[in-house]
């Protein structure tokens, strides 16, 4: 079996906080009558994003990431810095060597 490394890509992301409310049509208020206990448990500190897999709850401090095709997904604050680092400059892909 051969080994592979994931190509580095630059993504857009922001850390969502309840005080931000809805953000540019990305975060929606959390409304789910079937799971009202979840929202009560978290003190109304939840939002909702649409992902490729459907609606996903985001909590205060979660990061919302825009993927390479414009898709949205979230990442817990404690995991985000283990997976991502800030980009100070624009990285352009290089042509593969022939």
N, CA, C and O atoms as a printed pandas DataFrame, in Angstrom:
     atom_number atom_name residue_name chain_id  residue_number  x_coord  y_coord  z_coord
0              1         N          UNK        A               1    0.851   -1.173    0.000
1              2        CA          UNK        A               1    0.000    0.000    0.000
2              3         C          UNK        A               1    0.898    1.238    0.000
3              4         O          UNK        A               1    1.847    1.317    0.780
4              5         N          UNK        A               2    0.605    2.189   -0.861
5              6        CA          UNK        A               2    1.391    3.419   -0.917
6              7         C          UNK        A               2    0.865    4.437    0.096
7              8         O          UNK        A               2   -0.270    4.332    0.561
8              9         N          UNK        A               3    1.695    5.413    0.429
9             10        CA          UNK        A               3    1.306    6.463    1.374
10            11         C          UNK        A               3    1.058    7.758    0.606
11            12         O          UNK        A               3    1.699    8.031   -0.408
12            13         N          UNK        A               4    0.122    8.540    1.109
13            14        CA          UNK        A               4   -0.264    9.788    0.470
14            15         C          UNK        A               4   -0.335   10.886    1.504
15            16         O          UNK        A               4   -0.637   10.632    2.670
16            17         N          UNK        A               5   -0.059   12.109    1.081
17            18        CA          UNK        A               5   -0.178   13.280    1.934
18            19         C          UNK        A               5   -1.241   14.191    1.348
19            20         O          UNK        A               5   -1.295   14.393    0.134
20            21         N          UNK        A               6   -2.076   14.736    2.199
21            22        CA          UNK        A               6   -3.110   15.660    1.752
22            23         C          UNK        A               6   -2.462   16.952    1.265
23            24         O          UNK        A               6   -1.588   17.506    1.931
24            25         N          UNK        A               7   -2.900   17.431    0.090
25            26        CA          UNK        A               7   -2.370   18.667   -0.467
26            27         C          UNK        A               7   -2.753   19.848    0.424
27            28         O          UNK        A               7   -3.887   19.931    0.896
28            29         N          UNK        A               8   -1.818   20.750    0.652
29            30        CA          UNK        A               8   -2.182   21.938    1.434
30            31         C          UNK        A               8   -3.063   22.866    0.600
31            32         O          UNK        A               8   -2.773   23.139   -0.565
32            33         N          UNK        A               9   -4.124   23.335    1.205
33            34        CA          UNK        A               9   -5.011   24.291    0.542
34            35         C          UNK        A               9   -5.292   25.426    1.509
35            36         O          UNK        A               9   -5.165   25.263    2.723
36            37         N          UNK        A              10   -5.671   26.564    0.977
37            38        CA          UNK        A              10   -6.006   27.719    1.792
38            39         C          UNK        A              10   -7.528   27.829    1.851
39            40         O          UNK        A              10   -8.195   27.866    0.817
40            41         N          UNK        A              11   -8.065   27.878    3.058
41            42        CA          UNK        A              11   -9.508   27.959    3.261
42            43         C          UNK        A              11   -9.857   29.247    3.989
43            44         O          UNK        A              11   -9.016   29.837    4.667
44            45         N          UNK        A              12  -11.097   29.675    3.843
45            46        CA          UNK        A              12  -11.610   30.784    4.635
46            47         C          UNK        A              12  -12.335   30.212    5.842
47            48         O          UNK        A              12  -13.016   29.192    5.738
48            49         N          UNK        A              13  -12.190   30.870    6.985
49            50        CA          UNK        A              13  -12.868   30.420    8.197
50            51         C          UNK        A              13  -13.075   31.610    9.124
51            52         O          UNK        A              13  -12.324   32.584    9.079
52            53         N          UNK        A              14  -14.096   31.520    9.960
53            54        CA          UNK        A              14  -14.294   32.507   11.015
54            55         C          UNK        A              14  -14.806   31.809   12.254
55            56         O          UNK        A              14  -15.483   30.784   12.171
56            57         N          UNK        A              15  -14.477   32.371   13.405
57            58        CA          UNK        A              15  -14.953   31.803   14.652
58            59         C          UNK        A              15  -16.262   32.475   15.011
59            60         O          UNK        A              15  -16.333   33.698   15.132
60            61         N          UNK        A              16  -17.306   31.661   15.182
61            62        CA          UNK        A              16  -18.633   32.183   15.456
62            63         C          UNK        A              16  -18.860   32.312   16.954
63            64         O          UNK        A              16  -18.517   31.421   17.731
64            65         N          UNK        A              17  -19.448   33.443   17.343
65            66        CA          UNK        A              17  -19.862   33.677   18.717
66            67         C          UNK        A              17  -21.317   34.107   18.706
67            68         O          UNK        A              17  -21.769   34.769   17.772
68            69         N          UNK        A              18  -22.038   33.736   19.726
69            70        CA          UNK        A              18  -23.465   34.042   19.813
70            71         C          UNK        A              18  -23.735   35.515   19.567
71            72         O          UNK        A              18  -24.710   35.861   18.900
72            73         N          UNK        A              19  -22.888   36.385   20.094
73            74        CA          UNK        A              19  -23.093   37.828   19.949
74            75         C          UNK        A              19  -23.099   38.269   18.483
75            76         O          UNK        A              19  -23.622   39.335   18.158
76            77         N          UNK        A              20  -22.515   37.450   17.595
77            78        CA          UNK        A              20  -22.491   37.788   16.171
78            79         C          UNK        A              20  -23.859   37.591   15.530
79            80         O          UNK        A              20  -24.144   38.181   14.488
80            81         N          UNK        A              21  -24.707   36.771   16.141
81            82        CA          UNK        A              21  -26.015   36.492   15.554
82            83         C          UNK        A              21  -25.867   35.751   14.242
83            84         O          UNK        A              21  -24.979   34.912   14.089
84            85         N          UNK        A              22  -26.748   36.065   13.286
85            86        CA          UNK        A              22  -26.644   35.437   11.970
86            87         C          UNK        A              22  -25.548   36.159   11.195
87            88         O          UNK        A              22  -25.415   37.380   11.290
88            89         N          UNK        A              23  -24.781   35.419   10.446
89            90        CA          UNK        A              23  -23.628   35.975    9.744
90            91         C          UNK        A              23  -23.778   35.749    8.254
91            92         O          UNK        A              23  -23.661   34.618    7.782
92            93         N          UNK        A              24  -24.032   36.797    7.517
93            94        CA          UNK        A              24  -24.042   36.760    6.063
94            95         C          UNK        A              24  -24.764   35.586    5.428
95            96         O          UNK        A              24  -24.306   35.063    4.412
96            97         N          UNK        A              25  -25.869   35.162    5.995
97            98        CA          UNK        A              25  -26.610   34.052    5.430
98            99         C          UNK        A              25  -25.963   32.700    5.652
99           100         O          UNK        A              25  -26.389   31.703    5.069
100          101         N          UNK        A              26  -24.920   32.656    6.504
101          102        CA          UNK        A              26  -24.234   31.394    6.775
102          103         C          UNK        A              26  -24.779   30.761    8.046
103          104         O          UNK        A              26  -25.063   29.563    8.066
104          105         N          UNK        A              27  -24.928   31.544    9.103
105          106        CA          UNK        A              27  -25.439   31.045   10.381
106          107         C          UNK        A              27  -26.921   31.381   10.479
107          108         O          UNK        A              27  -27.329   32.517   10.237
108          109         N          UNK        A              28  -27.703   30.402   10.830
109          110        CA          UNK        A              28  -29.136   30.586   11.004
110          111         C          UNK        A              28  -29.471   30.347   12.474
111          112         O          UNK        A              28  -28.754   29.615   13.158
112          113         N          UNK        A              29  -30.541   30.948   12.964
113          114        CA          UNK        A              29  -30.951   30.643   14.342
114          115         C          UNK        A              29  -31.247   29.157   14.480
115          116         O          UNK        A              29  -31.761   28.530   13.554
116          117         N          UNK        A              30  -30.927   28.606   15.619
117          118        CA          UNK        A              30  -31.176   27.184   15.862
118          119         C          UNK        A              30  -32.627   26.998   16.248
119          120         O          UNK        A              30  -33.053   27.471   17.302
120          121         N          UNK        A              31  -33.403   26.308   15.402
121          122        CA          UNK        A              31  -34.804   26.014   15.681
122          123         C          UNK        A              31  -35.044   24.549   15.365
123          124         O          UNK        A              31  -35.000   24.150   14.201
124          125         N          UNK        A              32  -35.292   23.759   16.368
125          126        CA          UNK        A              32  -35.609   22.358   16.153
126          127         C          UNK        A              32  -36.443   21.892   17.336
127          128         O          UNK        A              32  -35.905   21.513   18.377
128          129         N          UNK        A              33  -37.760   21.924   17.169
129          130        CA          UNK        A              33  -38.663   21.572   18.262
130          131         C          UNK        A              33  -38.406   20.165   18.794
131          132         O          UNK        A              33  -38.617   19.905   19.979
132          133         N          UNK        A              34  -37.954   19.261   17.936
133          134        CA          UNK        A              34  -37.718   17.887   18.375
134          135         C          UNK        A              34  -36.499   17.793   19.284
135          136         O          UNK        A              34  -36.342   16.815   20.014
136          137         N          UNK        A              35  -35.639   18.802   19.244
137          138        CA          UNK        A              35  -34.404   18.748   20.026
138          139         C          UNK        A              35  -34.270   20.003   20.887
139          140         O          UNK        A              35  -33.165   20.510   21.077
140          141         N          UNK        A              36  -35.381   20.501   21.403
141          142        CA          UNK        A              36  -35.376   21.745   22.178
142          143         C          UNK        A              36  -34.517   21.614   23.428
143          144         O          UNK        A              36  -33.967   22.608   23.902
144          145         N          UNK        A              37  -34.393   20.400   23.972
145          146        CA          UNK        A              37  -33.562   20.203   25.162
146          147         C          UNK        A              37  -32.098   20.555   24.891
147          148         O          UNK        A              37  -31.410   21.072   25.771
148          149         N          UNK        A              38  -31.628   20.279   23.685
149          150        CA          UNK        A              38  -30.245   20.601   23.326
150          151         C          UNK        A              38  -30.010   22.107   23.427
151          152         O          UNK        A              38  -29.023   22.550   24.014
152          153         N          UNK        A              39  -30.924   22.890   22.851
153          154        CA          UNK        A              39  -30.793   24.338   22.879
154          155         C          UNK        A              39  -30.901   24.856   24.310
155          156         O          UNK        A              39  -30.160   25.764   24.690
156          157         N          UNK        A              40  -31.799   24.304   25.102
157          158        CA          UNK        A              40  -31.938   24.728   26.490
158          159         C          UNK        A              40  -30.683   24.371   27.285
159          160         O          UNK        A              40  -30.225   25.159   28.113
160          161         N          UNK        A              41  -30.136   23.199   27.036
161          162        CA          UNK        A              41  -28.938   22.754   27.727
162          163         C          UNK        A              41  -27.775   23.713   27.479
163          164         O          UNK        A              41  -26.960   23.953   28.369
164          165         N          UNK        A              42  -27.706   24.249   26.287
165          166        CA          UNK        A              42  -26.617   25.152   25.924
166          167         C          UNK        A              42  -27.013   26.617   26.082
167          168         O          UNK        A              42  -26.331   27.503   25.567
168          169         N          UNK        A              43  -28.095   26.872   26.780
169          170        CA          UNK        A              43  -28.497   28.242   27.097
170          171         C          UNK        A              43  -28.799   29.105   25.895
171          172         O          UNK        A              43  -28.549   30.310   25.918
172          173         N          UNK        A              44  -29.337   28.504   24.838
173          174        CA          UNK        A              44  -29.654   29.290   23.641
174          175         C          UNK        A              44  -28.422   29.778   22.901
175          176         O          UNK        A              44  -28.485   30.771   22.175
176          177         N          UNK        A              45  -27.313   29.098   23.075
177          178        CA          UNK        A              45  -26.049   29.543   22.490
178          179         C          UNK        A              45  -25.689   28.720   21.252
179          180         O          UNK        A              45  -24.525   28.377   21.046
180          181         N          UNK        A              46  -26.682   28.409   20.439
181          182        CA          UNK        A              46  -26.461   27.574   19.260
182          183         C          UNK        A              46  -26.930   28.287   17.996
183          184         O          UNK        A              46  -27.819   29.138   18.037
184          185         N          UNK        A              47  -26.325   27.928   16.894
185          186        CA          UNK        A              47  -26.753   28.369   15.579
186          187         C          UNK        A              47  -26.806   27.148   14.676
187          188         O          UNK        A              47  -26.590   26.024   15.131
188          189         N          UNK        A              48  -27.089   27.363   13.416
189          190        CA          UNK        A              48  -27.219   26.262   12.469
190          191         C          UNK        A              48  -26.560   26.687   11.162
191          192         O          UNK        A              48  -26.731   27.821   10.714
192          193         N          UNK        A              49  -25.806   25.770   10.553
193          194        CA          UNK        A              49  -25.280   25.987    9.207
194          195         C          UNK        A              49  -25.769   24.853    8.324
195          196         O          UNK        A              49  -26.058   23.756    8.803
196          197         N          UNK        A              50  -25.857   25.126    7.037
197          198        CA          UNK        A              50  -26.191   24.083    6.069
198          199         C          UNK        A              50  -24.890   23.500    5.538
199          200         O          UNK        A              50  -24.055   24.226    4.999
200          201         N          UNK        A              51  -24.716   22.194    5.689
201          202        CA          UNK        A              51  -23.542   21.504    5.181
202          203         C          UNK        A              51  -23.974   20.586    4.044
203          204         O          UNK        A              51  -25.161   20.502    3.730
204          205         N          UNK        A              52  -23.035   19.909    3.438
205          206        CA          UNK        A              52  -23.368   18.948    2.382
206          207         C          UNK        A              52  -24.210   17.802    2.931
207          208         O          UNK        A              52  -24.948   17.156    2.187
208          209         N          UNK        A              53  -24.099   17.552    4.233
209          210        CA          UNK        A              53  -24.860   16.473    4.868
210          211         C          UNK        A              53  -26.161   16.955    5.480
211          212         O          UNK        A              53  -26.869   16.162    6.101
212          213         N          UNK        A              54  -26.501   18.227    5.328
213          214        CA          UNK        A              54  -27.720   18.782    5.911
214          215         C          UNK        A              54  -27.397   19.798    6.996
215          216         O          UNK        A              54  -26.261   20.258    7.110
216          217         N          UNK        A              55  -28.413   20.146    7.796
217          218        CA          UNK        A              55  -28.229   21.141    8.844
218          219         C          UNK        A              55  -27.309   20.623    9.945
219          220         O          UNK        A              55  -27.366   19.450   10.315
220          221         N          UNK        A              56  -26.459   21.511   10.463
221          222        CA          UNK        A              56  -25.510   21.140   11.504
222          223         C          UNK        A              56  -25.485   22.229   12.560
223          224         O          UNK        A              56  -25.399   23.413   12.235
224          225         N          UNK        A              57  -25.558   21.834   13.818
225          226        CA          UNK        A              57  -25.556   22.779   14.929
226          227         C          UNK        A              57  -24.140   23.281   15.178
227          228         O          UNK        A              57  -23.195   22.495   15.235
228          229         N          UNK        A              58  -24.002   24.594   15.326
229          230        CA          UNK        A              58  -22.734   25.197   15.743
230          231         C          UNK        A              58  -22.950   25.845   17.099
231          232         O          UNK        A              58  -23.996   26.436   17.366
232          233         N          UNK        A              59  -21.952   25.722   17.940
233          234        CA          UNK        A              59  -22.023   26.292   19.269
234          235         C          UNK        A              59  -21.078   27.478   19.374
235          236         O          UNK        A              59  -20.192   27.662   18.539
236          237         N          UNK        A              60  -21.278   28.272   20.402
237          238        CA          UNK        A              60  -20.452   29.452   20.636
238          239         C          UNK        A              60  -18.973   29.067   20.625
239          240         O          UNK        A              60  -18.556   28.178   21.367
240          241         N          UNK        A              61  -18.184   29.734   19.788
241          242        CA          UNK        A              61  -16.748   29.469   19.696
242          243         C          UNK        A              61  -16.345   28.515   18.598
243          244         O          UNK        A              61  -15.158   28.422   18.284
244          245         N          UNK        A              62  -17.300   27.787   17.988
245          246        CA          UNK        A              62  -16.964   26.897   16.879
246          247         C          UNK        A              62  -16.482   27.713   15.686
247          248         O          UNK        A              62  -16.897   28.857   15.500
248          249         N          UNK        A              63  -15.617   27.128   14.892
249          250        CA          UNK        A              63  -15.170   27.748   13.647
250          251         C          UNK        A              63  -16.055   27.264   12.511
251          252         O          UNK        A              63  -16.417   26.089   12.453
252          253         N          UNK        A              64  -16.406   28.181   11.602
253          254        CA          UNK        A              64  -17.164   27.840   10.399
254          255         C          UNK        A              64  -16.197   27.988    9.224
255          256         O          UNK        A              64  -15.635   29.058    8.991
256          257         N          UNK        A              65  -16.019   26.894    8.497
257          258        CA          UNK        A              65  -15.021   26.818    7.431
258          259         C          UNK        A              65  -15.728   26.727    6.085
259          260         O          UNK        A              65  -16.731   26.027    5.947
260          261         N          UNK        A              66  -15.201   27.437    5.099
261          262        CA          UNK        A              66  -15.686   27.335    3.726
262          263         C          UNK        A              66  -14.715   26.460    2.962
263          264         O          UNK        A              66  -13.532   26.784    2.856
264          265         N          UNK        A              67  -15.206   25.353    2.430
265          266        CA          UNK        A              67  -14.369   24.404    1.701
266          267         C          UNK        A              67  -14.019   24.892    0.305
267          268         O          UNK        A              67  -14.412   25.987   -0.098
268          269         N          UNK        A              68  -13.276   24.073   -0.428
269          270        CA          UNK        A              68  -12.755   24.475   -1.732
270          271         C          UNK        A              68  -13.836   24.626   -2.799
271          272         O          UNK        A              68  -13.593   25.244   -3.835
272          273         N          UNK        A              69  -15.018   24.073   -2.564
273          274        CA          UNK        A              69  -16.125   24.226   -3.511
274          275         C          UNK        A              69  -17.225   25.113   -2.951
275          276         O          UNK        A              69  -18.348   25.112   -3.455
276          277         N          UNK        A              70  -16.898   25.881   -1.895
277          278        CA          UNK        A              70  -17.877   26.783   -1.310
278          279         C          UNK        A              70  -18.749   26.146   -0.247
279          280         O          UNK        A              70  -19.603   26.818    0.332
280          281         N          UNK        A              71  -18.551   24.857    0.023
281          282        CA          UNK        A              71  -19.338   24.173    1.043
282          283         C          UNK        A              71  -18.927   24.649    2.437
283          284         O          UNK        A              71  -17.799   25.098    2.644
284          285         N          UNK        A              72  -19.840   24.547    3.373
285          286        CA          UNK        A              72  -19.590   24.975    4.748
286          287         C          UNK        A              72  -19.519   23.765    5.666
287          288         O          UNK        A              72  -20.232   22.781    5.469
288          289         N          UNK        A              73  -18.667   23.842    6.656
289          290        CA          UNK        A              73  -18.637   22.857    7.730
290          291         C          UNK        A              73  -18.056   23.517    8.961
291          292         O          UNK        A              73  -17.494   24.609    8.877
292          293         N          UNK        A              74  -18.185   22.866   10.103
293          294        CA          UNK        A              74  -17.712   23.488   11.339
294          295         C          UNK        A              74  -16.634   22.641   11.993
295          296         O          UNK        A              74  -16.453   21.464   11.681
296          297         N          UNK        A              75  -15.928   23.283   12.908
297          298        CA          UNK        A              75  -14.857   22.621   13.630
298          299         C          UNK        A              75  -14.837   23.190   15.045
299          300         O          UNK        A              75  -14.931   24.403   15.228
300          301         N          UNK        A              76  -14.715   22.329   16.034
301          302        CA          UNK        A              76  -14.662   22.768   17.420
302          303         C          UNK        A              76  -13.405   23.613   17.655
303          304         O          UNK        A              76  -12.353   23.354   17.069
304          305         N          UNK        A              77  -13.528   24.616   18.512
305          306        CA          UNK        A              77  -12.443   25.560   18.771
306          307         C          UNK        A              77  -11.168   24.881   19.257
307          308         O          UNK        A              77  -10.069   25.307   18.901
308          309         N          UNK        A              78  -11.298   23.835   20.060
309          310        CA          UNK        A              78  -10.109   23.187   20.599
310          311         C          UNK        A              78   -9.382   22.330   19.563
311          312         O          UNK        A              78   -8.206   22.016   19.744
312          313         N          UNK        A              79  -10.058   21.951   18.488
313          314        CA          UNK        A              79   -9.449   21.135   17.439
314          315         C          UNK        A              79   -8.893   21.995   16.307
315          316         O          UNK        A              79   -7.893   21.635   15.686
316          317         N          UNK        A              80   -9.535   23.126   16.039
317          318        CA          UNK        A              80   -9.175   23.976   14.903
318          319         C          UNK        A              80   -7.674   24.278   14.825
319          320         O          UNK        A              80   -7.085   24.078   13.762
320          321         N          UNK        A              81   -7.019   24.754   15.913
321          322        CA          UNK        A              81   -5.590   25.082   15.790
322          323         C          UNK        A              81   -4.687   23.862   15.611
323          324         O          UNK        A              81   -3.524   24.011   15.236
324          325         N          UNK        A              82   -5.196   22.670   15.870
325          326        CA          UNK        A              82   -4.410   21.462   15.629
326          327         C          UNK        A              82   -4.402   21.086   14.148
327          328         O          UNK        A              82   -3.506   20.387   13.675
328          329         N          UNK        A              83   -5.415   21.562   13.430
329          330        CA          UNK        A              83   -5.554   21.223   12.011
330          331         C          UNK        A              83   -5.151   22.351   11.066
331          332         O          UNK        A              83   -4.714   22.098    9.944
332          333         N          UNK        A              84   -5.297   23.589   11.519
333          334        CA          UNK        A              84   -5.106   24.743   10.642
334          335         C          UNK        A              84   -4.146   25.740   11.269
335          336         O          UNK        A              84   -4.048   25.847   12.492
336          337         N          UNK        A              85   -3.438   26.469   10.410
337          338        CA          UNK        A              85   -2.586   27.560   10.852
338          339         C          UNK        A              85   -2.868   28.768    9.979
339          340         O          UNK        A              85   -3.284   28.613    8.831
340          341         N          UNK        A              86   -2.648   29.986   10.507
341          342        CA          UNK        A              86   -2.946   31.184    9.709
342          343         C          UNK        A              86   -2.017   31.303    8.497
343          344         O          UNK        A              86   -0.873   30.847    8.520
344          345         N          UNK        A              87   -2.534   31.920    7.457
345          346        CA          UNK        A              87   -1.764   32.159    6.238
346          347         C          UNK        A              87   -1.490   33.653    6.154
347          348         O          UNK        A              87   -2.413   34.467    6.178
348          349         N          UNK        A              88   -0.217   34.003    6.056
349          350        CA          UNK        A              88    0.165   35.414    5.990
350          351         C          UNK        A              88    0.229   35.943    4.571
351          352         O          UNK        A              88    0.168   37.153    4.352
352          353         N          UNK        A              89    0.349   35.055    3.621
353          354        CA          UNK        A              89    0.458   35.494    2.234
354          355         C          UNK        A              89   -0.365   34.584    1.346
355          356         O          UNK        A              89   -0.742   33.482    1.743
356          357         N          UNK        A              90   -0.637   35.051    0.155
357          358        CA          UNK        A              90   -1.370   34.252   -0.815
358          359         C          UNK        A              90   -0.441   33.186   -1.365
359          360         O          UNK        A              90    0.659   33.485   -1.830
360          361         N          UNK        A              91   -0.887   31.949   -1.310
361          362        CA          UNK        A              91   -0.104   30.842   -1.829
362          363         C          UNK        A              91   -0.703   30.450   -3.170
363          364         O          UNK        A              91   -1.898   30.171   -3.266
364          365         N          UNK        A              92    0.125   30.429   -4.199
365          366        CA          UNK        A              92   -0.353   30.025   -5.513
366          367         C          UNK        A              92    0.219   28.649   -5.831
367          368         O          UNK        A              92    1.383   28.370   -5.544
368          369         N          UNK        A              93   -0.598   27.803   -6.419
369          370        CA          UNK        A              93   -0.088   26.462   -6.738
370          371         C          UNK        A              93    0.994   26.524   -7.804
371          372         O          UNK        A              93    0.970   27.392   -8.676
372          373         N          UNK        A              94    1.921   25.617   -7.730
373          374        CA          UNK        A              94    2.973   25.542   -8.741
374          375         C          UNK        A              94    2.658   24.416   -9.702
375          376         O          UNK        A              94    1.940   23.474   -9.366
376          377         N          UNK        A              95    3.190   24.521  -10.870
377          378        CA          UNK        A              95    2.983   23.467  -11.870
378          379         C          UNK        A              95    3.764   22.230  -11.460
379          380         O          UNK        A              95    4.867   22.340  -10.925
380          381         N          UNK        A              96    3.206   21.063  -11.703
381          382        CA          UNK        A              96    3.951   19.846  -11.374
382          383         C          UNK        A              96    5.185   19.722  -12.263
383          384         O          UNK        A              96    5.180   20.126  -13.426
384          385         N          UNK        A              97    6.215   19.168  -11.699
385          386        CA          UNK        A              97    7.446   18.980  -12.476
386          387         C          UNK        A              97    7.242   17.820  -13.442
387          388         O          UNK        A              97    6.635   16.809  -13.089
388          389         N          UNK        A              98    7.743   17.968  -14.642
389          390        CA          UNK        A              98    7.624   16.920  -15.654
390          391         C          UNK        A              98    8.907   16.137  -15.756
391          392         O          UNK        A              98    9.001   15.208  -16.558
